[in-house]
Amino acid sequence: MDQMKSESLTPDIQTSGFGSQSTSGSSTLETIKDTVADKLHAAAGVIQQKAGQNEDSPVAGYAGQAAGWLDNAADYVRDVDPQKVKSDLQYQVRQNPGRSLLVAGAAGLLLGFLLRR
């Protein structure tokens, strides 16, 4: 009986480690996602506004399309589930380790080239 009382009094504590998130980590992630999505949406609005001012320009159509892509990206960022992305990425790496190494190496070279300048 004492064991049942002690188990019910023990708080549920979720540690913050690899692959798990605490409550504050989740809210921080949500805040970051909302901030990024808001900035993408704002950028889309600015592009759309500039394209509307220059409707006669041949670039206006491309600017409108880019604004649409930014709006879609903002919606994606707002709705993305990080755990699903993580599991999908792990699955792809396990299925294609060689390709994953090539992509990671190419990304590293590109970042190194861009950051060196």
N, C-alpha and C positions, 0 to 999 in steps of 0.2 A: 504494500500500500504506500509506503514512504517513497518507493521508487517511482510509482505513478505520479505522486505529487511533485517530485523533483523534475521529472520529465516534462510535466505540463508547465512548470515555472521557468524552464530553460528557454531563453529567447532564441528565436530563429535568426541566426546571424549568417549573412552571406558574405564571404570574403571576396576581396577583389584580387583576382589572379588571372592568369592566362585563360581566356575562354569564358570567363564569368565577369559579370558586371554588378557593381553595387548600385543601390538606388541613386546615390548622388552621381555616379558615373553615367547612369542612364539619362538622368536629367541634363547633365553636361553635354552628352552626345546630342540629345534633342535640341538643346540651345544652339549648338554648333550647326546642326542640320538646318534649323530654322533660319539662322543668320545667313548661311550660304545660299539657301533657297531664296531668301528675300533679296539678297544682292544680285543673284542671277535674274530674278524677276524685274528688279529696278533697271538693270542693264538692258534687258529686253525692251522695257518701256522707253528708255532713252533712245535706243536704236530705232524703235518704231516711230518715235516723235521726229527724229532727224529725217527718217525716210519719208514721213508725211510732209515735211517741209519742202522736200525736193522730189516731188512725185514725177516730174518730167525727166529726171535723171535715169539713165539705164541701170544704175546701181540700186535704185530704190526697191526693185523687186528682190534683189539678193539680200538687201538689208532687212526687208520684211521676213524673208525666209530665215535669216539668222536670228531675228527676234523670236520667231516661232520656235526655233530649236532651243534658244535659251529658256523660253517659257516651259518647254517640255522637260528640259534638264532640271529646272527648278522644281517641277512637279515630281520628277523621279527622285531627286535628293530628299524631298520632303517625305516621300512614301517608302524609301528603301529600308529594308530590314538588314542591319549589319550582320546578324547571325546567319541569315540565308546567304548573303554574299560570301561570308567566310567559309561556309560549308561547300558552296559551289566552287570556290577557288581551290579549296583543299581537294575536292573531287577531281578537278581538272589537272592539278599537279600530280595526283596519284595516277591518273590515267595516262598522262603524257609528260613524263619527267624530262625527257630530252628537249621537247619543245619549250617546256617551262624554263629550263635553264637557258636556252637560246634567247627567249624573250626577256628574261631577267638580265642577261648579259648585255643585250642590245639596249635595254632601258638604262642600264648603268653607264654604258659608253655614251649614250646620248646626254644623260644628266651630267656626266663628267665634262663633256664637251661644252655644254651650255653654262655650267657653273664656273668653268675655268676662265671664261671671258669676262 
